Amino acid sequence: MERDSSGVWHAAQPVTHRTFRTREDTLKHAERVIQRGEFPMERAMPVTLVRNRREALLSAFREAEGDGVTLIRDLTFPVGEYGLMVRVTRERQAQPVRAAFASAANPLRSLIGQPVKLTVLIEHPYDVLSRAQGPLDVSDRAARIGEDTQLFSASAQVSGLPYQSATVTVPRGLLKKPLLYRFERLPEGGEG
């Protein structure tokens, strides 16, 4: 965090850590980071957390209140004109869905009518064969973007996050890498 001339704190550089399964694991990890005083910054900040400052920050973090459900612990610990803000949140992460193309659970169906980007490629080394963009239409055995229609077997495996992305995997025999048809939702009014 960095304080401007009016005394208001602004984020100088956000640092995001991976997620953990339980609240306790998340808090333990945050405490370990504070105890070590090692934050994975991309650029150096003119702030050194000496041991007594680290202990004060750790104490303030432990005393911060969370509501027990969403768990937000948020505190700013000033060091000169800079500060360290620690926030721990708990959010639901969407889980990938895997289904056959003909299944109603096919995550590609959640993208029908949405503007999507299709990338056709060969799995590793990821040679891109073609690309297309536009609104998606899906039938029992095909996916269509404008004039570009892709035909799939009813049992082709589809995996992805509903309303975000889906990948159809088409095997090509024992010695060839499978083809991947990656459909990604485009941001509103934007190009991907």
Disulfide bonds with the S-S distance in Angstrom:
none
